[in-house]
Amino acid sequence: MIVYLRLLKESLSFAINALRNNKLRTLLSLLGVTIGIFSIIAVLAAVDSLDRKISKDLSSLDKNTIYLMKYCFGPSEIPQWKREQFPNVKYDEYIALKNSLNNTQQVGYQLFVNHESLKYDSKTVADVNIVPSSFEMVDIDGLSFDKGRFYNESESNSGTAVIVLGYEIADGLFGTIDPIGKNIRLYGQRFTVIGVIAKQGAGFFGDSNDTSVYLPANFLRRMYGDSDSMTPVIVLKPVKGVDMDAYKAEIAQKIRGIRGMKAGEMDNFFINVLSGFTDFIDGILGQMNVVGWIISGFSLLVGGFGIANIMFVSVKERTNLIGIQKSLGAKNKFILFQFLFEAIILSVIGGIIGLLMVWGISLLLTKLLDFEFVLSFGNIVLGTSLAALIGLISGILPAISAANLDPVEAIRTGM
């Protein structure tokens, strides 16, 4: 064990000397490893960070939550022109499902509408995400409150002019003033603030509850009717452990019955399961991983040749020393491990530089963007191990050539 520790120490010394004596040549040779490790770890760290962000944003939602509407979350085999002809889901269908569907915790109704501006006295907040919805959405979306409450069933059904503000919206309009009970203007109408949602942070999908407001969907339906400018969706939250295929079949059967569709007629609606959407996102992240590995693979290949080149030059420069070591009794295995360790150390140095670059950029992006870019311990270990593996593979041939040198010829050649 002591022999191998001494061997590792000597290899580290040789590697440091190579860096010190041939700075430009060594750094250029290590550049491939550095770029390769940087590429793959940067991509893996980005994917991990995105995955964590998505998981955090969707943590309050049940992955079995269903969005029933005329549009599909992901790709569809149905042509777009055909999908555009599908009818919107209706409020009456929401009521019918709510009263007849089995194995269901909650059924909610929501409208997708354009962003608007809110006013309070002389203050205005623009580009606010408006979420007109039924009262059940407080449970489906898993909302928690900083102040106040959500609107109840009576206020939801009657379309009362009440509103629940996101944290940033409340802060922008009221600052340190308590907003509960105050009146704000939206759609040219007065709304009474009854609640403020707890701070959530920026959402990966754009809008966040912090920059959103909730109001009864029936208020807008009373003002505009079932306008084409609003896209309705029925949101269903099944009970835990339900057979999702059977549950979706029941939803389809009931909607087809409500719409009077004939047997064999194609569904004119989409049953979007949140887990299907997350699987779609996971597929995209997986493709990003593959692309990252391909790009970094070329860089690591170049880096491997660079390490091999350094080691062949090192063997040539130290031929005389190798001959002396062997004449004094050094075994081939000792010489082999000496050069292998040196190759690994050089490659790991290049890898560490790449990891430091990723770490620095992650800190910078976290400060500049409202997004936490994470370099995990697992990715650090992976980057270091990958660099060591490249060094090992690249150093095998130079190490074997050094170990097989004849001591007499090596001393004579080096003189």
C-alpha positions in Angstrom: 0.0 0.0 0.0 2.8 2.4 0.9 4.5 1.6 -2.5 1.3 2.7 -4.3 1.0 5.8 -2.3 4.6 6.7 -3.1 3.8 5.9 -6.7 0.8 8.2 -6.7 2.9 11.0 -5.1 5.6 10.6 -7.8 2.9 10.6 -10.6 1.3 13.8 -9.2 4.8 15.4 -9.1 5.4 14.5 -12.7 2.0 15.8 -13.8 2.6 19.1 -12.0 6.0 19.3 -13.6 4.4 18.7 -17.1 2.0 21.6 -16.4 4.8 23.8 -15.1 7.4 23.1 -17.8 5.1 22.9 -20.8 2.2 25.1 -19.9 0.8 25.9 -23.4 1.2 22.4 -24.7 -0.3 20.7 -21.7 -3.2 23.2 -21.4 -4.1 22.8 -25.1 -4.0 19.1 -24.7 -6.3 19.3 -21.6 -8.7 21.6 -23.3 -10.5 18.8 -25.0 -11.2 17.1 -21.6 -12.2 20.4 -20.1 -14.7 21.2 -22.8 -16.0 17.7 -22.8 -16.6 17.6 -19.1 -18.0 21.1 -19.2 -20.4 20.2 -22.0 -21.9 17.0 -20.5 -22.0 18.3 -16.8 -23.5 21.6 -17.9 -26.3 19.8 -19.8 -26.9 17.3 -17.0 -27.0 20.1 -14.4 -29.4 22.1 -16.6 -31.7 19.1 -17.0 -31.5 18.3 -13.3 -32.3 21.9 -12.5 -35.3 22.0 -14.9 -36.5 18.7 -13.6 -36.4 20.0 -10.0 -38.2 23.2 -11.0 -40.9 21.3 -12.9 -41.4 18.9 -9.9 -41.6 21.9 -7.5 -44.1 23.7 -9.7 -46.3 20.6 -10.0 -45.8 19.4 -6.4 -49.2 20.8 -5.4 -51.0 19.0 -8.2 -52.0 15.4 -8.4 -50.3 13.8 -11.4 -53.6 12.1 -12.2 -55.4 15.4 -12.5 -57.3 15.5 -15.8 -57.9 18.5 -18.1 -60.9 18.0 -20.4 -61.0 20.4 -23.3 -60.9 20.8 -27.1 -57.1 21.0 -27.2 -54.4 18.3 -26.6 -51.4 19.0 -24.3 -49.0 17.1 -26.5 -48.7 15.9 -30.1 -51.9 14.4 -31.6 -52.6 12.1 -34.6 -55.7 14.2 -35.4 -55.0 17.0 -37.9 -55.0 20.5 -36.6 -57.8 21.6 -39.0 -59.9 18.9 -37.5 -59.1 19.8 -33.9 -60.0 23.4 -34.6 -63.6 22.3 -35.4 -64.0 20.6 -32.0 -66.5 22.4 -29.7 -65.5 23.9 -26.4 -66.5 22.1 -23.2 -69.5 23.7 -21.6 -70.5 24.8 -18.1 -73.5 22.4 -18.3 -71.1 19.5 -19.0 -69.1 20.5 -15.9 -72.3 20.4 -13.8 -73.3 17.1 -15.3 -69.9 15.5 -14.6 -69.8 16.9 -11.1 -73.2 15.3 -10.3 -72.7 11.9 -12.0 -69.0 11.0 -12.2 -67.7 8.2 -9.8 -64.4 8.0 -8.0 -63.9 11.7 -8.1 -62.5 14.0 -5.4 -63.2 17.3 -7.2 -64.5 18.6 -10.5 -63.7 22.2 -11.4 -64.3 24.7 -14.2 -61.7 27.2 -15.5 -61.4 29.7 -18.4 -58.2 30.5 -20.2 -58.3 34.2 -21.0 -55.9 37.0 -22.1 -53.7 38.8 -19.6 -55.1 42.1 -18.2 -54.2 45.1 -16.1 -55.4 45.7 -12.5 -55.9 49.1 -10.9 -56.1 50.3 -7.3 -56.3 54.1 -6.9 -53.4 55.5 -9.0 -51.5 52.2 -9.1 -51.6 49.8 -12.0 -50.2 46.3 -12.5 -50.0 45.1 -16.1 -49.8 41.7 -17.7 -51.6 39.9 -15.0 -52.6 36.2 -15.5 -56.4 36.0 -15.0 -57.7 32.7 -13.7 -61.6 32.7 -13.9 -62.6 29.4 -12.2 -65.1 27.7 -10.0 -64.6 27.4 -6.3 -63.2 23.8 -6.4 -59.9 25.0 -8.0 -58.6 26.1 -4.6 -58.3 22.3 -3.7 -57.3 21.1 -7.2 -54.5 23.7 -7.5 -53.5 23.2 -3.9 -53.5 26.9 -3.0 -52.4 28.2 0.4 -53.0 31.7 1.6 -51.0 34.5 3.1 -54.1 36.4 4.0 -57.9 35.9 3.6 -59.6 33.1 1.8 -60.9 31.8 -1.5 -64.4 32.4 -2.8 -67.0 29.9 -1.6 -69.6 27.9 -3.6 -72.3 30.5 -3.4 -70.0 33.3 -4.6 -68.7 31.1 -7.4 -72.1 30.0 -8.6 -73.6 33.6 -8.5 -70.5 35.1 -10.1 -69.9 37.6 -7.2 -67.4 40.4 -7.9 -64.7 39.1 -5.6 -61.1 38.4 -6.3 -58.1 36.5 -4.9 -54.7 38.1 -5.6 -51.3 36.5 -6.2 -48.5 37.6 -3.7 -46.6 39.9 -6.2 -49.9 41.4 -7.5 -50.9 42.3 -4.0 -47.5 43.7 -3.2 -47.4 45.8 -6.4 -50.9 47.3 -5.8 -51.0 47.7 -2.0 -47.4 47.4 -0.6 -47.7 47.3 3.2 -51.4 48.1 3.2 -53.7 45.2 4.0 -55.6 44.5 0.7 -58.4 42.5 2.3 -61.7 44.3 1.7 -60.2 46.8 -0.7 -61.7 47.4 -4.2 -59.7 47.1 -7.4 -60.8 47.5 -11.0 -60.6 44.8 -13.7 -62.6 44.6 -16.9 -64.0 48.0 -16.1 -65.7 46.5 -13.0 -65.0 46.7 -9.2 -63.9 43.6 -7.4 -63.5 43.2 -3.7 -60.2 41.5 -2.6 -61.0 38.6 -0.3 -57.6 36.8 -0.3 -53.9 36.8 -1.0 -52.2 33.6 -2.1 -48.9 32.6 -0.3 -45.7 33.4 -2.2 -44.7 30.6 -4.6 -41.8 31.9 -6.7 -41.4 31.9 -10.5 -43.0 29.1 -12.4 -41.2 27.1 -15.1 -44.2 27.3 -17.4 -44.4 31.1 -17.4 -47.2 32.2 -15.2 -47.0 31.8 -11.5 -49.6 32.1 -8.8 -47.6 35.1 -7.6 -48.5 37.0 -10.8 -52.0 35.5 -11.1 -55.5 36.4 -9.8 -58.5 34.1 -9.3 -62.1 35.3 -9.8 -65.4 33.4 -10.2 -65.7 32.1 -13.8 -69.4 32.9 -13.7 -68.7 36.6 -13.4 -67.1 36.6 -16.9 -69.8 34.2 -18.2 -72.4 36.6 -17.0 -70.6 39.6 -18.7 -69.6 37.9 -22.0 -71.5 34.6 -22.2 -69.5 31.7 -23.6 -67.3 33.8 -25.8 -64.9 32.3 -28.3 -62.2 34.6 -26.8 -62.2 32.4 -23.7 -61.2 28.7 -23.7 -63.0 26.7 -21.1 -61.6 23.5 -19.4 -63.1 21.0 -17.0 -60.5 19.9 -14.4 -61.0 16.6 -12.7 -59.2 15.2 -9.7 -59.8 11.4 -9.2 -59.6 9.6 -5.9 -56.3 8.0 -5.0 -55.6 4.5 -6.5 -58.3 4.8 -9.2 -57.9 2.8 -12.4 -57.0 5.7 -14.8 -58.0 3.8 -18.0 -61.4 3.0 -16.6 -61.8 6.5 -15.2 -61.0 8.1 -18.6 -63.3 5.7 -20.3 -66.2 6.7 -18.0 -65.5 10.4 -18.6 -65.5 9.8 -22.4 -68.7 7.8 -22.2 -70.5 10.5 -20.2 -69.3 13.4 -22.4 -70.3 11.4 -25.6 -73.7 10.8 -24.0 -74.2 14.5 -23.1 -73.3 15.5 -26.6 -75.4 12.9 -28.2 -72.6 11.3 -30.2 -73.2 8.2 -32.2 -71.2 4.9 -31.8 -68.1 4.9 -34.0 -68.1 8.7 -34.2 -64.6 10.2 -33.3 -64.3 11.9 -29.9 -64.4 15.7 -30.3 -62.6 16.4 -27.1 -59.3 15.5 -25.4 -58.8 14.0 -22.0 -55.4 15.3 -20.9 -53.8 13.6 -17.9 -51.1 15.7 -16.1 -48.8 12.7 -15.9 -48.9 12.4 -19.7 -47.7 16.0 -19.9 -44.9 15.4 -17.4 -43.9 12.3 -19.4 -43.8 14.4 -22.5 -41.5 16.9 -20.7 -39.4 14.1 -19.4 -39.0 12.9 -23.0 -37.7 16.3 -24.0 -35.3 16.4 -21.1 -34.1 12.9 -22.0 -33.4 14.1 -25.6 -31.4 17.0 -24.2 -29.3 14.5 -22.2 -28.6 12.5 -25.3 -27.6 15.6 -27.3 -25.3 16.6 -24.4 -23.6 13.2 -24.4 -23.1 13.3 -28.2 -21.6 16.8 -28.1 -19.3 16.1 -25.1 -18.3 12.7 -26.6 -16.5 14.4 -29.5 -14.8 16.8 -27.1 -13.8 13.9 -24.8 -12.4 12.0 -27.8 -10.2 14.9 -28.7 -9.2 15.3 -25.1 -8.3 11.7 -24.9 -6.0 12.0 -27.9 -4.5 15.1 -26.2 -3.7 13.2 -23.0 -2.2 10.3 -25.0 0.0 12.8 -26.9 1.2 14.3 -23.6 2.0 10.9 -22.2 3.9 9.7 -25.3 6.0 12.8 -25.2 6.5 12.3 -21.5 7.7 8.7 -22.1 10.2 9.9 -24.7 11.5 12.7 -22.5 11.9 10.3 -19.5 13.4 7.3 -21.4 16.7 7.6 -19.6 15.0 7.9 -16.2 12.8 4.8 -17.0 16.0 2.9 -17.9 17.6 3.9 -14.6 14.5 2.9 -12.6 14.3 -0.5 -14.2 18.1 -1.1 -13.8 17.6 -0.4 -10.1 14.9 -3.1 -9.9 11.7 -1.3 -10.7 9.2 -3.8 -12.1 7.2 -3.3 -15.3 4.1 -3.0 -13.2 5.6 -0.1 -11.2 6.4 1.8 -14.5 3.0 1.0 -15.9 1.1 2.4 -12.9 3.3 5.4 -12.7 2.3 6.6 -16.2 -1.3 5.5 -15.8 -1.6 7.5 -12.6 0.0 10.5 -14.3 -2.4 10.3 -17.2 -5.4 10.0 -14.8 -4.2 13.0 -12.8 -3.7 15.2 -15.8 -7.2 14.3 -17.1 -8.8 14.9 -13.7 -7.2 18.3 -13.6 -8.8 19.1 -17.0 -12.1 17.7 -15.7 -11.9 19.8 -12.5 -11.4 22.9 -14.6 -14.5 22.0 -16.5 -16.5 21.5 -13.3 -15.3 24.8 -11.9 -16.5 26.5 -15.1 -20.0 24.9 -14.7 -20.1 25.9 -11.0 -19.2 29.5 -11.9 -21.8 29.8 -14.6 -24.4 28.2 -12.4 -23.8 30.8 -9.7 -24.0 33.6 -12.3 -27.2 32.3 -13.9 -28.8 31.8 -10.5 -28.1 35.5 -9.7 -29.1 36.8 -13.1 -32.3 34.7 -13.6 -35.1 33.9 -11.2 -34.1 30.2 -11.5 -32.0 28.0 -9.3 -29.3 26.3 -11.4 -28.0 23.4 -9.3 -24.7 21.5 -9.7 -25.4 18.4 -7.7 -22.9 16.2 -5.9 -23.8 13.3 -8.2 -22.9 15.3 -11.3 -19.6 16.4 -9.7 -18.7 12.7 -9.0 -19.8 11.8 -12.5 -17.6 14.5 -14.1 -14.6 13.5 -12.0 -15.1 9.8 -12.7 -15.5 10.4 -16.4 -12.3 12.5 -16.6 -10.4 9.7 -14.7 -11.8 7.1 -17.1 -10.6 9.2 -20.1 -7.2 9.5 -18.5 -7.0 5.8 -17.8 -8.0 4.8 -21.4 -5.7 7.5 -23.0 -2.7 6.5 -20.8 -2.8 2.7 -21.4 -0.7 2.7 -24.6 1.9 5.2 -23.5 2.2 3.4 -20.1 2.6 0.0 -21.8 5.3 1.3 -24.1 7.1 2.8 -21.1 6.8 -0.5 -19.1 8.2 -2.6 -22.0 11.3 -0.5 -22.6 14.6 -2.4 -22.3 16.6 -0.8 -19.5 19.9 -0.9 -21.4 18.4 0.5 -24.6 16.5 3.1 -22.6 19.7 4.4 -20.8 21.6 4.4 -24.1 18.8 6.2 -25.9 18.5 8.8 -23.2 22.2 9.6 -23.2 
